[in-house]
Amino acid sequence: AIIVATTRPETMLGDTAVAVNPADERYRKLIGKTVLLPIMNRPIPVIADEYVDMDFGTGAVKITPAHDPNDFEMGLRHQLPKIAVIGEDGRMTAAAGKYAGQDRLECRKGIIAELEAAGLLEKTETHVHNVGHCYRCDSSVEPLISKQWFVKMEPLAKPAIDIVKNGAVEFIPERFTKIYLNWMENIRDWCISRQLWWGHRIP
């Protein structure tokens, strides 16, 4: 058994892996094996990823690519499936099994109770951390995957980098050249669609 800490127990229903740091001796023998996800009884792999901080929590992290940006990136690196268990209405989806249709916070209580009844709950404790909140209604924001439109930035950034490197454009003061190049050389694709109250802003 691997002990994993979480602040969002309801998302465990969409877990598709447990990640550990490849340098962590505690878990090295488990890398590449599978563990059984409680409640869903779904086998999920134990993967090695350097993103995992072995000194934080238990050093083992649940990976839910559909509901966490860092997990999404790790999921891409390890070709993990994305199982969306929370819908746009804040209720659990059909993928959440018997919890489908419940409000996510109601589901959270149910998950904790079920884990405790099965003898699988190690402990609960207060943990202070940052949680995103809606600027309009102040309710907590639940990350979830959705279709978006992106502009591929690398082909646009390359000529902008080249004209600085060949001296056609100069920065004054010079120290801003390094900042600019660092930004442009590490640029990510630009999301031009945003779902706000009125829907897509572009196009």
C-alpha positions as a Markdown table, in Angstrom:
| # | Residue | x | y | z |
|---|---|---|---|---|
| 1 | Ala | 0.0 | 0.0 | 0.0 |
| 2 | Ile | 1.1 | 3.6 | -0.7 |
| 3 | Ile | -0.1 | 6.4 | 1.5 |
| 4 | Val | -1.0 | 9.5 | -0.6 |
| 5 | Ala | -2.1 | 12.8 | 0.8 |
| 6 | Thr | -4.8 | 15.0 | -0.9 |
| 7 | Thr | -6.8 | 18.1 | -0.3 |
| 8 | Arg | -9.4 | 17.1 | -2.8 |
| 9 | Pro | -10.5 | 13.5 | -2.0 |
| 10 | Glu | -13.3 | 13.6 | -4.6 |
| 11 | Thr | -10.8 | 13.8 | -7.4 |
| 12 | Met | -9.3 | 10.5 | -6.5 |
| 13 | Leu | -12.1 | 8.9 | -8.5 |
| 14 | Gly | -10.3 | 10.2 | -11.6 |
| 15 | Asp | -6.8 | 9.3 | -10.6 |
| 16 | Thr | -4.8 | 7.5 | -13.3 |
| 17 | Ala | -1.5 | 7.1 | -11.6 |
| 18 | Val | 0.5 | 7.5 | -8.4 |
| 19 | Ala | 3.8 | 9.4 | -9.0 |
| 20 | Val | 7.0 | 9.2 | -7.0 |
| 21 | Asn | 10.4 | 10.7 | -7.5 |
| 22 | Pro | 12.8 | 8.3 | -9.3 |
| 23 | Ala | 15.5 | 9.1 | -6.7 |
| 24 | Asp | 13.2 | 8.2 | -3.8 |
| 25 | Glu | 14.5 | 4.9 | -2.3 |
| 26 | Arg | 11.2 | 4.3 | -0.4 |
| 27 | Tyr | 9.3 | 3.7 | -3.6 |
| 28 | Arg | 11.9 | 2.7 | -6.2 |
| 29 | Lys | 10.9 | -1.0 | -6.1 |
| 30 | Leu | 7.3 | 0.0 | -6.8 |
| 31 | Ile | 8.0 | 2.0 | -10.0 |
| 32 | Gly | 6.3 | 0.3 | -13.0 |
| 33 | Lys | 4.0 | -1.8 | -10.8 |
| 34 | Thr | 0.3 | -1.1 | -10.3 |
| 35 | Val | -1.8 | -0.3 | -7.3 |
| 36 | Leu | -5.5 | -0.7 | -6.8 |
| 37 | Leu | -7.3 | 2.7 | -6.7 |
| 38 | Pro | -9.7 | 2.5 | -3.6 |
| 39 | Ile | -13.4 | 2.8 | -4.2 |
| 40 | Met | -13.1 | 2.5 | -8.0 |
| 41 | Asn | -11.1 | -0.7 | -7.8 |
| 42 | Arg | -9.2 | 0.3 | -10.9 |
| 43 | Pro | -5.5 | -0.7 | -11.3 |
| 44 | Ile | -3.3 | 2.4 | -11.8 |
| 45 | Pro | 0.5 | 2.5 | -12.5 |
| 46 | Val | 3.2 | 3.8 | -10.1 |
| 47 | Ile | 5.2 | 6.2 | -12.3 |
| 48 | Ala | 8.5 | 8.0 | -11.7 |
| 49 | Asp | 8.7 | 11.7 | -12.4 |
| 50 | Glu | 11.2 | 14.3 | -11.2 |
| 51 | Tyr | 8.4 | 16.8 | -10.6 |
| 52 | Val | 7.5 | 15.0 | -7.4 |
| 53 | Asp | 9.1 | 16.5 | -4.3 |
| 54 | Met | 10.1 | 13.5 | -2.2 |
| 55 | Asp | 10.3 | 15.7 | 0.9 |
| 56 | Phe | 6.7 | 16.9 | 0.7 |
| 57 | Gly | 4.0 | 14.9 | 2.3 |
| 58 | Thr | 4.5 | 11.2 | 1.8 |
| 59 | Gly | 6.6 | 11.6 | -1.3 |
| 60 | Ala | 3.9 | 9.9 | -3.3 |
| 61 | Val | 1.4 | 11.9 | -5.3 |
| 62 | Lys | -2.0 | 11.0 | -6.8 |
| 63 | Ile | -2.2 | 12.0 | -10.5 |
| 64 | Thr | -5.5 | 13.3 | -11.8 |
| 65 | Pro | -4.8 | 14.8 | -15.3 |
| 66 | Ala | -8.4 | 16.0 | -15.8 |
| 67 | His | -8.5 | 18.1 | -12.7 |
| 68 | Asp | -5.0 | 19.6 | -12.0 |
| 69 | Pro | -2.7 | 21.6 | -14.3 |
| 70 | Asn | 0.5 | 20.0 | -13.0 |
| 71 | Asp | -1.1 | 16.5 | -13.2 |
| 72 | Phe | -2.2 | 17.3 | -16.7 |
| 73 | Glu | 1.4 | 18.1 | -17.7 |
| 74 | Met | 2.6 | 14.9 | -16.0 |
| 75 | Gly | -0.1 | 13.0 | -17.8 |
| 76 | Leu | 1.1 | 14.2 | -21.1 |
| 77 | Arg | 4.7 | 13.1 | -20.3 |
| 78 | His | 3.5 | 9.6 | -19.3 |
| 79 | Gln | 0.6 | 9.2 | -21.7 |
| 80 | Leu | -2.0 | 8.9 | -18.9 |
| 81 | Pro | -5.7 | 8.9 | -19.6 |
| 82 | Lys | -7.8 | 11.9 | -18.5 |
| 83 | Ile | -10.9 | 10.9 | -16.5 |
| 84 | Ala | -13.1 | 13.9 | -15.8 |
| 85 | Val | -15.1 | 13.2 | -12.6 |
| 86 | Ile | -16.3 | 16.8 | -12.0 |
| 87 | Gly | -18.4 | 18.5 | -14.6 |
| 88 | Glu | -18.9 | 22.1 | -15.4 |
| 89 | Asp | -21.8 | 22.3 | -13.0 |
| 90 | Gly | -19.6 | 21.3 | -10.1 |
| 91 | Arg | -21.3 | 17.9 | -9.8 |
| 92 | Met | -19.7 | 14.5 | -10.2 |
| 93 | Thr | -19.9 | 13.0 | -13.6 |
| 94 | Ala | -20.9 | 9.4 | -14.7 |
| 95 | Ala | -17.2 | 8.6 | -14.5 |
| 96 | Ala | -17.5 | 9.0 | -10.7 |
| 97 | Gly | -19.5 | 5.8 | -10.4 |
| 98 | Lys | -22.0 | 5.7 | -7.5 |
| 99 | Tyr | -21.1 | 9.4 | -6.7 |
| 100 | Ala | -22.4 | 10.6 | -10.1 |
| 101 | Gly | -24.7 | 13.6 | -9.7 |
| 102 | Gln | -23.5 | 14.6 | -6.3 |
| 103 | Asp | -22.1 | 18.1 | -5.6 |
| 104 | Arg | -18.3 | 17.8 | -5.4 |
| 105 | Leu | -18.3 | 18.9 | -1.7 |
| 106 | Glu | -21.0 | 16.3 | -0.8 |
| 107 | Cys | -18.9 | 13.7 | -2.7 |
| 108 | Arg | -15.8 | 14.7 | -0.7 |
| 109 | Lys | -17.6 | 13.8 | 2.6 |
| 110 | Gly | -18.8 | 10.5 | 1.1 |
| 111 | Ile | -15.3 | 9.6 | -0.1 |
| 112 | Ile | -13.8 | 10.3 | 3.4 |
| 113 | Ala | -16.5 | 8.3 | 5.1 |
| 114 | Glu | -16.1 | 5.4 | 2.7 |
| 115 | Leu | -12.3 | 5.3 | 3.1 |
| 116 | Glu | -12.6 | 5.5 | 6.8 |
| 117 | Ala | -15.1 | 2.6 | 6.9 |
| 118 | Ala | -12.8 | 0.5 | 4.8 |
| 119 | Gly | -9.9 | 1.2 | 7.1 |
| 120 | Leu | -8.0 | 3.0 | 4.3 |
| 121 | Leu | -8.0 | 6.5 | 5.8 |
| 122 | Glu | -4.6 | 7.2 | 7.4 |
| 123 | Lys | -5.6 | 10.6 | 9.0 |
| 124 | Thr | -7.2 | 13.9 | 8.3 |
| 125 | Glu | -5.5 | 17.2 | 9.3 |
| 126 | Thr | -5.8 | 20.9 | 8.7 |
| 127 | His | -3.6 | 22.1 | 5.8 |
| 128 | Val | -3.2 | 25.7 | 4.8 |
| 129 | His | -2.8 | 26.2 | 1.0 |
| 130 | Asn | -3.9 | 28.5 | -1.8 |
| 131 | Val | -7.2 | 27.7 | -3.5 |
| 132 | Gly | -8.4 | 29.6 | -6.6 |
| 133 | His | -11.7 | 31.5 | -6.1 |
| 134 | Cys | -14.1 | 33.0 | -8.6 |
| 135 | Tyr | -13.7 | 36.8 | -8.7 |
| 136 | Arg | -17.5 | 37.1 | -9.1 |
| 137 | Cys | -19.1 | 34.8 | -6.5 |
| 138 | Asp | -16.0 | 33.8 | -4.4 |
| 139 | Ser | -16.7 | 30.1 | -4.7 |
| 140 | Ser | -13.7 | 27.8 | -5.1 |
| 141 | Val | -12.6 | 27.0 | -8.7 |
| 142 | Glu | -12.4 | 23.4 | -9.7 |
| 143 | Pro | -9.8 | 22.9 | -12.5 |
| 144 | Leu | -11.1 | 20.7 | -15.4 |
| 145 | Ile | -10.0 | 20.0 | -18.9 |
| 146 | Ser | -11.9 | 21.6 | -21.8 |
| 147 | Lys | -11.5 | 22.3 | -25.5 |
| 148 | Gln | -9.6 | 25.5 | -26.1 |
| 149 | Trp | -8.1 | 27.4 | -29.0 |
| 150 | Phe | -4.4 | 28.1 | -29.0 |
| 151 | Val | -2.0 | 30.1 | -31.2 |
| 152 | Lys | 1.2 | 28.2 | -31.8 |
| 153 | Met | 3.8 | 30.7 | -30.6 |
| 154 | Glu | 7.2 | 29.0 | -31.5 |
| 155 | Pro | 7.0 | 30.0 | -35.2 |
| 156 | Leu | 6.2 | 33.6 | -34.2 |
| 157 | Ala | 8.9 | 33.8 | -31.5 |
| 158 | Lys | 11.7 | 32.5 | -33.6 |
| 159 | Pro | 12.0 | 35.6 | -35.9 |
| 160 | Ala | 11.6 | 37.8 | -32.9 |
| 161 | Ile | 14.5 | 36.1 | -31.3 |
| 162 | Asp | 16.6 | 36.1 | -34.4 |
| 163 | Ile | 16.4 | 39.9 | -34.9 |
| 164 | Val | 17.6 | 40.5 | -31.4 |
| 165 | Lys | 20.4 | 38.0 | -31.7 |
| 166 | Asn | 21.6 | 39.4 | -35.0 |
| 167 | Gly | 21.6 | 43.0 | -33.7 |
| 168 | Ala | 18.7 | 44.4 | -35.9 |
| 169 | Val | 16.9 | 45.3 | -32.6 |
| 170 | Glu | 18.7 | 46.4 | -29.5 |
| 171 | Phe | 17.4 | 46.8 | -25.9 |
| 172 | Ile | 18.4 | 49.7 | -23.8 |
| 173 | Pro | 19.4 | 49.1 | -21.2 |
| 174 | Glu | 21.1 | 45.9 | -22.4 |
| 175 | Arg | 20.0 | 43.9 | -19.3 |
| 176 | Phe | 16.5 | 43.6 | -20.8 |
| 177 | Thr | 17.9 | 41.5 | -23.7 |
| 178 | Lys | 18.5 | 38.6 | -21.4 |
| 179 | Ile | 14.9 | 38.9 | -19.9 |
| 180 | Tyr | 13.4 | 39.1 | -23.4 |
| 181 | Leu | 15.3 | 36.1 | -24.8 |
| 182 | Asn | 14.5 | 34.0 | -21.7 |
| 183 | Trp | 10.8 | 34.8 | -22.2 |
| 184 | Met | 10.8 | 34.2 | -25.9 |
| 185 | Glu | 12.9 | 31.0 | -25.8 |
| 186 | Asn | 10.6 | 29.5 | -23.2 |
| 187 | Ile | 7.3 | 30.8 | -24.7 |
| 188 | Arg | 4.3 | 28.5 | -24.5 |
| 189 | Asp | 1.3 | 28.4 | -26.9 |
| 190 | Trp | -1.2 | 31.2 | -26.3 |
| 191 | Cys | -4.7 | 30.3 | -25.3 |
| 192 | Ile | -7.0 | 32.7 | -27.1 |
| 193 | Ser | -10.3 | 31.3 | -26.0 |
| 194 | Arg | -11.7 | 32.0 | -22.6 |
| 195 | Gln | -15.0 | 30.8 | -21.2 |
| 196 | Leu | -16.3 | 33.8 | -19.3 |
| 197 | Trp | -19.9 | 34.7 | -18.6 |
| 198 | Trp | -20.6 | 35.5 | -22.3 |
| 199 | Gly | -18.8 | 32.4 | -23.7 |
| 200 | His | -15.9 | 32.5 | -26.1 |
| 201 | Arg | -14.3 | 35.9 | -26.6 |
| 202 | Ile | -12.4 | 34.9 | -29.7 |
| 203 | Pro | -13.2 | 34.6 | -32.6 |
